[in-house]
Amino acid sequence: MDANAVRDRLLKRREELRQRASEASADLRHEADPLSADFAEQVTQRENDDVLGAISHSAQEELQQVEAALRRLASGRYSTCAVCGEDIEPERLDAVPYTDRCRSCAEGGRAARGRGARN
Ligand SMILES: [Zn+2]
């Protein structure tokens, strides 16, 4: 595994996510698009806000995972499963560079307590 390449990839992803989260929250504050006086139009805007809120939320969630992956990378635990301590499959890290658990732990759901059972 090339730690530098992984770090570059994670840093790039972190930038994308930061941008996506900040764009979504700027839209949510209606900086460029004030709420309409028209009620029907407001309903549409608020539905759009729900979507934006979900985008912002998921970007922030992934951002935290990317940050955690960068910390694991720095401490040399990047490819170690946080649940069982085995090595995480390289192809899994390639597909989900911020994952902290191996495939069987991610699928087994034994990691469900604590930090959510996603990945
Ligand atoms: Zn595991």
Backbone and ligand atoms as CSV (ligand in chain L), in Angstrom:
chain,resi,resn,atom,element,x,y,z
A,1,MET,N,N,0.846,-1.204,0.000
A,1,MET,CA,C,0.000,0.000,0.000
A,1,MET,C,C,0.877,1.249,0.000
A,2,ASP,N,N,0.556,2.186,-0.834
A,2,ASP,CA,C,1.303,3.431,-0.924
A,2,ASP,C,C,0.615,4.494,-0.058
A,3,ALA,N,N,1.159,4.693,1.136
A,3,ALA,CA,C,0.509,5.585,2.103
A,3,ALA,C,C,0.367,7.007,1.560
A,4,ASN,N,N,1.364,7.443,0.796
A,4,ASN,CA,C,1.281,8.805,0.259
A,4,ASN,C,C,0.142,8.949,-0.735
A,5,ALA,N,N,-0.005,7.939,-1.588
A,5,ALA,CA,C,-1.085,7.980,-2.573
A,5,ALA,C,C,-2.440,7.952,-1.866
A,6,VAL,N,N,-2.527,7.125,-0.826
A,6,VAL,CA,C,-3.782,7.056,-0.074
A,6,VAL,C,C,-4.076,8.400,0.581
A,7,ARG,N,N,-3.023,8.990,1.165
A,7,ARG,CA,C,-3.249,10.267,1.834
A,7,ARG,C,C,-3.699,11.339,0.840
A,8,ASP,N,N,-3.048,11.370,-0.329
A,8,ASP,CA,C,-3.461,12.340,-1.348
A,8,ASP,C,C,-4.922,12.159,-1.717
A,9,ARG,N,N,-5.291,10.895,-1.865
A,9,ARG,CA,C,-6.658,10.605,-2.262
A,9,ARG,C,C,-7.641,11.073,-1.182
A,10,LEU,N,N,-7.293,10.788,0.071
A,10,LEU,CA,C,-8.171,11.191,1.176
A,10,LEU,C,C,-8.243,12.717,1.299
A,11,LEU,N,N,-7.100,13.373,1.099
A,11,LEU,CA,C,-7.095,14.838,1.209
A,11,LEU,C,C,-7.943,15.468,0.109
A,12,LYS,N,N,-7.853,14.890,-1.079
A,12,LYS,CA,C,-8.643,15.400,-2.193
A,12,LYS,C,C,-10.136,15.210,-1.920
A,13,ARG,N,N,-10.455,14.039,-1.414
A,13,ARG,CA,C,-11.839,13.734,-1.074
A,13,ARG,C,C,-12.337,14.692,0.012
A,14,ARG,N,N,-11.458,14.973,0.981
A,14,ARG,CA,C,-11.850,15.867,2.071
A,14,ARG,C,C,-12.191,17.254,1.522
A,15,GLU,N,N,-11.389,17.736,0.567
A,15,GLU,CA,C,-11.678,19.030,-0.045
A,15,GLU,C,C,-13.042,19.027,-0.737
A,16,GLU,N,N,-13.293,17.962,-1.522
A,16,GLU,CA,C,-14.575,17.859,-2.224
A,16,GLU,C,C,-15.736,17.904,-1.243
A,17,LEU,N,N,-15.580,17.132,-0.179
A,17,LEU,CA,C,-16.674,17.038,0.790
A,17,LEU,C,C,-16.886,18.358,1.516
A,18,ARG,N,N,-15.778,19.008,1.857
A,18,ARG,CA,C,-15.904,20.309,2.531
A,18,ARG,C,C,-16.646,21.287,1.649
A,19,GLN,N,N,-16.281,21.252,0.359
A,19,GLN,CA,C,-16.911,22.163,-0.572
A,19,GLN,C,C,-18.395,21.847,-0.717
A,20,ARG,N,N,-18.692,20.551,-0.852
A,20,ARG,CA,C,-20.085,20.158,-1.025
A,20,ARG,C,C,-20.902,20.547,0.204
A,21,ALA,N,N,-20.351,20.299,1.385
A,21,ALA,CA,C,-21.070,20.627,2.617
A,21,ALA,C,C,-21.265,22.132,2.736
A,22,SER,N,N,-20.260,22.909,2.366
A,22,SER,CA,C,-20.411,24.355,2.555
A,22,SER,C,C,-21.321,24.951,1.491
A,23,GLU,N,N,-21.288,24.391,0.273
A,23,GLU,CA,C,-22.238,24.860,-0.738
A,23,GLU,C,C,-23.674,24.547,-0.328
A,24,ALA,N,N,-23.885,23.327,0.158
A,24,ALA,CA,C,-25.239,22.952,0.563
A,24,ALA,C,C,-25.710,23.830,1.710
A,25,SER,N,N,-24.819,24.140,2.648
A,25,SER,CA,C,-25.306,24.948,3.769
A,25,SER,C,C,-25.485,26.406,3.368
A,26,ALA,N,N,-24.698,26.886,2.397
A,26,ALA,CA,C,-24.936,28.247,1.887
A,26,ALA,C,C,-26.300,28.307,1.200
A,27,ASP,N,N,-26.623,27.265,0.413
A,27,ASP,CA,C,-27.937,27.214,-0.231
A,27,ASP,C,C,-29.045,27.146,0.812
A,28,LEU,N,N,-28.779,26.406,1.881
A,28,LEU,CA,C,-29.788,26.270,2.934
A,28,LEU,C,C,-30.074,27.608,3.603
A,29,ARG,N,N,-29.061,28.446,3.681
A,29,ARG,CA,C,-29.275,29.763,4.275
A,29,ARG,C,C,-29.874,30.737,3.277
A,30,HIS,N,N,-30.102,30.258,2.041
A,30,HIS,CA,C,-30.713,31.068,0.984
A,30,HIS,C,C,-29.953,32.367,0.762
A,31,GLU,N,N,-28.636,32.224,0.696
A,31,GLU,CA,C,-27.827,33.417,0.473
A,31,GLU,C,C,-28.073,34.019,-0.905
A,32,ALA,N,N,-28.210,33.123,-1.899
A,32,ALA,CA,C,-28.390,33.626,-3.264
A,32,ALA,C,C,-29.838,33.505,-3.709
A,33,ASP,N,N,-30.680,32.962,-2.827
A,33,ASP,CA,C,-32.021,32.575,-3.251
A,33,ASP,C,C,-32.973,32.769,-2.069
A,34,PRO,N,N,-33.367,34.023,-1.785
A,34,PRO,CA,C,-34.210,34.277,-0.611
A,34,PRO,C,C,-35.550,33.561,-0.707
A,35,LEU,N,N,-36.114,33.204,0.428
A,35,LEU,CA,C,-37.405,32.527,0.427
A,35,LEU,C,C,-38.453,33.394,-0.277
A,36,SER,N,N,-39.231,32.754,-1.124
A,36,SER,CA,C,-40.248,33.461,-1.900
A,36,SER,C,C,-41.402,33.910,-1.009
A,37,ALA,N,N,-42.064,34.970,-1.429
A,37,ALA,CA,C,-43.261,35.401,-0.717
A,37,ALA,C,C,-44.448,34.515,-1.093
A,38,ASP,N,N,-44.303,33.812,-2.206
A,38,ASP,CA,C,-45.381,32.961,-2.692
A,38,ASP,C,C,-45.382,31.634,-1.940
A,39,PHE,N,N,-46.550,31.272,-1.376
A,39,PHE,CA,C,-46.578,30.095,-0.508
A,39,PHE,C,C,-46.208,28.806,-1.227
A,40,ALA,N,N,-46.784,28.597,-2.417
A,40,ALA,CA,C,-46.500,27.364,-3.164
A,40,ALA,C,C,-45.013,27.274,-3.500
A,41,GLU,N,N,-44.467,28.419,-3.856
A,41,GLU,CA,C,-43.037,28.480,-4.159
A,41,GLU,C,C,-42.204,28.165,-2.911
A,42,GLN,N,N,-42.663,28.645,-1.778
A,42,GLN,CA,C,-41.969,28.351,-0.515
A,42,GLN,C,C,-41.961,26.864,-0.207
A,43,VAL,N,N,-43.093,26.205,-0.517
A,43,VAL,CA,C,-43.171,24.761,-0.260
A,43,VAL,C,C,-42.089,24.048,-1.071
A,44,THR,N,N,-41.965,24.446,-2.342
A,44,THR,CA,C,-40.933,23.847,-3.200
A,44,THR,C,C,-39.541,24.119,-2.649
A,45,GLN,N,N,-39.331,25.342,-2.198
A,45,GLN,CA,C,-38.020,25.688,-1.654
A,45,GLN,C,C,-37.719,24.864,-0.403
A,46,ARG,N,N,-38.748,24.647,0.414
A,46,ARG,CA,C,-38.502,23.896,1.651
A,46,ARG,C,C,-38.247,22.416,1.364
A,47,GLU,N,N,-38.900,21.899,0.321
A,47,GLU,CA,C,-38.606,20.518,-0.068
A,47,GLU,C,C,-37.162,20.415,-0.535
A,48,ASN,N,N,-36.764,21.409,-1.298
A,48,ASN,CA,C,-35.378,21.471,-1.750
A,48,ASN,C,C,-34.422,21.560,-0.557
A,49,ASP,N,N,-34.826,22.298,0.457
A,49,ASP,CA,C,-34.007,22.405,1.665
A,49,ASP,C,C,-33.809,21.046,2.328
A,50,ASP,N,N,-34.868,20.226,2.317
A,50,ASP,CA,C,-34.728,18.897,2.911
A,50,ASP,C,C,-33.652,18.103,2.183
A,51,VAL,N,N,-33.668,18.211,0.844
A,51,VAL,CA,C,-32.663,17.503,0.046
A,51,VAL,C,C,-31.272,18.043,0.362
A,52,LEU,N,N,-31.181,19.379,0.402
A,52,LEU,CA,C,-29.888,20.007,0.715
A,52,LEU,C,C,-29.401,19.591,2.097
A,53,GLY,N,N,-30.330,19.530,3.040
A,53,GLY,CA,C,-29.969,19.128,4.391
A,53,GLY,C,C,-29.398,17.721,4.396
A,54,ALA,N,N,-30.000,16.835,3.604
A,54,ALA,CA,C,-29.518,15.459,3.532
A,54,ALA,C,C,-28.139,15.403,2.877
A,55,ILE,N,N,-27.938,16.214,1.837
A,55,ILE,CA,C,-26.631,16.256,1.166
A,55,ILE,C,C,-25.569,16.744,2.146
A,56,SER,N,N,-25.898,17.845,2.819
A,56,SER,CA,C,-24.955,18.420,3.761
A,56,SER,C,C,-24.646,17.426,4.881
A,57,HIS,N,N,-25.673,16.751,5.364
A,57,HIS,CA,C,-25.492,15.789,6.448
A,57,HIS,C,C,-24.603,14.624,6.017
A,58,SER,N,N,-24.883,14.075,4.817
A,58,SER,CA,C,-24.098,12.916,4.408
A,58,SER,C,C,-22.670,13.316,4.063
A,59,ALA,N,N,-22.504,14.543,3.522
A,59,ALA,CA,C,-21.139,15.001,3.239
A,59,ALA,C,C,-20.369,15.154,4.547
A,60,GLN,N,N,-21.027,15.694,5.578
A,60,GLN,CA,C,-20.342,15.878,6.852
A,60,GLN,C,C,-20.013,14.551,7.513
A,61,GLU,N,N,-20.930,13.598,7.341
A,61,GLU,CA,C,-20.685,12.281,7.908
A,61,GLU,C,C,-19.467,11.626,7.257
A,62,GLU,N,N,-19.434,11.713,5.903
A,62,GLU,CA,C,-18.303,11.115,5.195
A,62,GLU,C,C,-17.014,11.865,5.522
A,63,LEU,N,N,-17.156,13.175,5.685
A,63,LEU,CA,C,-16.006,14.002,6.045
A,63,LEU,C,C,-15.374,13.510,7.351
A,64,GLN,N,N,-16.205,13.196,8.325
A,64,GLN,CA,C,-15.679,12.696,9.598
A,64,GLN,C,C,-14.954,11.371,9.415
A,65,GLN,N,N,-15.507,10.531,8.520
A,65,GLN,CA,C,-14.859,9.244,8.280
A,65,GLN,C,C,-13.520,9.435,7.589
A,66,VAL,N,N,-13.476,10.421,6.656
A,66,VAL,CA,C,-12.224,10.708,5.962
A,66,VAL,C,C,-11.186,11.244,6.953
A,67,GLU,N,N,-11.623,12.136,7.842
A,67,GLU,CA,C,-10.713,12.671,8.865
A,67,GLU,C,C,-10.162,11.538,9.735
A,68,ALA,N,N,-11.049,10.638,10.120
A,68,ALA,CA,C,-10.624,9.518,10.965
A,68,ALA,C,C,-9.629,8.640,10.212
A,69,ALA,N,N,-9.872,8.435,8.917
A,69,ALA,CA,C,-8.963,7.621,8.108
A,69,ALA,C,C,-7.584,8.285,8.026
A,70,LEU,N,N,-7.573,9.614,7.900
A,70,LEU,CA,C,-6.286,10.327,7.855
A,70,LEU,C,C,-5.535,10.164,9.179
A,71,ARG,N,N,-6.262,10.187,10.279
A,71,ARG,CA,C,-5.613,9.987,11.583
A,71,ARG,C,C,-5.068,8.566,11.696
A,72,ARG,N,N,-5.866,7.592,11.204
A,72,ARG,CA,C,-5.385,6.206,11.259
A,72,ARG,C,C,-4.153,6.032,10.382
A,73,LEU,N,N,-4.164,6.715,9.238
A,73,LEU,CA,C,-3.027,6.647,8.324
A,73,LEU,C,C,-1.776,7.185,9.015
A,74,ALA,N,N,-1.943,8.312,9.715
A,74,ALA,CA,C,-0.819,8.942,10.389
A,74,ALA,C,C,-0.269,8.059,11.503
A,75,SER,N,N,-1.133,7.282,12.119
A,75,SER,CA,C,-0.676,6.470,13.248
A,75,SER,C,C,-0.383,5.026,12.831
A,76,GLY,N,N,-0.430,4.776,11.518
A,76,GLY,CA,C,-0.054,3.452,11.032
A,76,GLY,C,C,-1.106,2.373,11.229
A,77,ARG,N,N,-2.325,2.780,11.548
A,77,ARG,CA,C,-3.387,1.789,11.764
A,77,ARG,C,C,-4.404,1.798,10.633
A,78,TYR,N,N,-4.028,2.434,9.532
A,78,TYR,CA,C,-4.992,2.644,8.457
A,78,TYR,C,C,-5.625,1.362,7.943
A,79,SER,N,N,-4.804,0.339,7.723
A,79,SER,CA,C,-5.349,-0.867,7.099
A,79,SER,C,C,-5.688,-1.942,8.122
A,80,THR,N,N,-5.756,-1.554,9.396
A,80,THR,CA,C,-6.117,-2.515,10.437
A,80,THR,C,C,-7.586,-2.357,10.793
A,81,CYS,N,N,-8.297,-3.463,10.783
A,81,CYS,CA,C,-9.717,-3.415,11.113
A,81,CYS,C,C,-9.903,-2.957,12.557
A,82,ALA,N,N,-10.761,-1.940,12.754
A,82,ALA,CA,C,-10.974,-1.388,14.088
A,82,ALA,C,C,-11.756,-2.344,14.975
A,83,VAL,N,N,-12.383,-3.343,14.355
A,83,VAL,CA,C,-13.217,-4.256,15.127
A,83,VAL,C,C,-12.451,-5.514,15.515
A,84,CYS,N,N,-11.878,-6.205,14.527
A,84,CYS,CA,C,-11.253,-7.501,14.827
A,84,CYS,C,C,-9.725,-7.443,14.804
A,85,GLY,N,N,-9.160,-6.322,14.320
A,85,GLY,CA,C,-7.709,-6.191,14.336
A,85,GLY,C,C,-7.005,-6.867,13.172
A,86,GLU,N,N,-7.760,-7.547,12.293
A,86,GLU,CA,C,-7.149,-8.133,11.098
A,86,GLU,C,C,-6.899,-7.042,10.064
A,87,ASP,N,N,-6.120,-7.390,9.020
A,87,ASP,CA,C,-5.934,-6.441,7.924
A,87,ASP,C,C,-7.216,-6.298,7.117
A,88,ILE,N,N,-7.513,-5.063,6.723
A,88,ILE,CA,C,-8.639,-4.818,5.832
A,88,ILE,C,C,-8.209,-5.173,4.412
A,89,GLU,N,N,-9.077,-5.825,3.653
A,89,GLU,CA,C,-8.740,-6.231,2.291
A,89,GLU,C,C,-8.337,-5.008,1.464
A,90,PRO,N,N,-7.207,-5.102,0.731
A,90,PRO,CA,C,-6.765,-3.940,-0.068
A,90,PRO,C,C,-7.814,-3.481,-1.072
A,91,GLU,N,N,-8.546,-4.421,-1.666
A,91,GLU,CA,C,-9.538,-4.002,-2.663
A,91,GLU,C,C,-10.703,-3.293,-1.991
A,92,ARG,N,N,-10.941,-3.620,-0.741
A,92,ARG,CA,C,-11.990,-2.915,-0.005
A,92,ARG,C,C,-11.548,-1.483,0.306
A,93,LEU,N,N,-10.299,-1.327,0.713
A,93,LEU,CA,C,-9.774,0.014,0.972
A,93,LEU,C,C,-9.759,0.850,-0.299
A,94,ASP,N,N,-9.547,0.149,-1.415
A,94,ASP,CA,C,-9.541,0.853,-2.680
A,94,ASP,C,C,-10.944,1.365,-3.007
A,95,ALA,N,N,-11.944,0.554,-2.719
A,95,ALA,CA,C,-13.329,0.932,-3.019
A,95,ALA,C,C,-13.866,1.933,-2.002
A,96,VAL,N,N,-13.520,1.753,-0.737
A,96,VAL,CA,C,-14.016,2.621,0.338
A,96,VAL,C,C,-12.816,3.088,1.158
A,97,PRO,N,N,-12.097,4.105,0.652
A,97,PRO,CA,C,-10.797,4.453,1.252
A,97,PRO,C,C,-10.876,4.906,2.709
A,98,TYR,N,N,-12.065,5.241,3.186
A,98,TYR,CA,C,-12.158,5.726,4.571
A,98,TYR,C,C,-12.741,4.683,5.512
A,99,THR,N,N,-12.870,3.447,5.032
A,99,THR,CA,C,-13.460,2.447,5.918
A,99,THR,C,C,-12.493,2.083,7.052
A,100,ASP,N,N,-13.040,1.698,8.196
A,100,ASP,CA,C,-12.169,1.311,9.305
A,100,ASP,C,C,-12.392,-0.140,9.716
A,101,ARG,N,N,-13.092,-0.888,8.833
A,101,ARG,CA,C,-13.276,-2.289,9.199
A,101,ARG,C,C,-13.231,-3.190,7.983
A,102,CYS,N,N,-12.867,-4.430,8.230
A,102,CYS,CA,C,-12.752,-5.389,7.147
A,102,CYS,C,C,-14.147,-5.793,6.667
A,103,ARG,N,N,-14.164,-6.517,5.565
A,103,ARG,CA,C,-15.443,-6.843,4.963
A,103,ARG,C,C,-16.318,-7.668,5.911
A,104,SER,N,N,-15.731,-8.661,6.551
A,104,SER,CA,C,-16.592,-9.524,7.357
A,104,SER,C,C,-17.154,-8.765,8.557
A,105,CYS,N,N,-16.389,-7.848,9.123
A,105,CYS,CA,C,-16.929,-7.051,10.229
A,105,CYS,C,C,-18.002,-6.084,9.727
A,106,ALA,N,N,-17.769,-5.487,8.546
A,106,ALA,CA,C,-18.754,-4.561,8.000
A,106,ALA,C,C,-20.053,-5.294,7.680
A,107,GLU,N,N,-19.918,-6.512,7.187
A,107,GLU,CA,C,-21.121,-7.246,6.800
A,107,GLU,C,C,-21.733,-7.993,7.972
A,108,GLY,N,N,-20.888,-8.366,8.924
A,108,GLY,CA,C,-21.380,-9.168,10.038
A,108,GLY,C,C,-22.271,-8.396,10.986
A,109,GLY,N,N,-22.141,-7.046,10.982
A,109,GLY,CA,C,-23.000,-6.244,11.831
A,109,GLY,C,C,-22.624,-6.323,13.292
A,110,ARG,N,N,-21.523,-7.056,13.612
A,110,ARG,CA,C,-21.108,-7.105,15.010
A,110,ARG,C,C,-20.606,-5.742,15.466
A,111,ALA,N,N,-20.343,-4.884,14.474
A,111,ALA,CA,C,-19.850,-3.548,14.797
A,111,ALA,C,C,-20.993,-2.569,15.002
A,112,ALA,N,N,-22.209,-3.077,14.999
A,112,ALA,CA,C,-23.377,-2.199,15.025
A,112,ALA,C,C,-23.410,-1.316,16.266
A,113,ARG,N,N,-22.943,-1.835,17.381
A,113,ARG,CA,C,-22.952,-0.987,18.570
A,113,ARG,C,C,-21.917,0.108,18.405
A,114,GLY,N,N,-22.225,1.268,18.978
A,114,GLY,CA,C,-21.258,2.336,18.906
A,114,GLY,C,C,-21.458,3.247,17.724
A,115,ARG,N,N,-20.812,2.958,16.614
A,115,ARG,CA,C,-20.716,3.966,15.588
A,115,ARG,C,C,-21.512,3.681,14.334
A,116,GLY,N,N,-22.640,2.990,14.438
A,116,GLY,CA,C,-23.471,2.810,13.262
A,116,GLY,C,C,-22.960,1.667,12.413
A,117,ALA,N,N,-23.858,1.031,11.696
A,117,ALA,CA,C,-23.520,-0.195,10.983
A,117,ALA,C,C,-23.371,0.028,9.494
A,118,ARG,N,N,-23.004,1.240,9.109
A,118,ARG,CA,C,-22.879,1.472,7.671
A,118,ARG,C,C,-21.534,0.969,7.154
A,119,ASN,N,N,-21.298,1.191,5.871
A,119,ASN,CA,C,-20.115,0.698,5.136
A,119,ASN,C,C,-20.315,-0.731,4.711
L,1,ZN,ZN,ZN,-12.673,-7.030,11.039
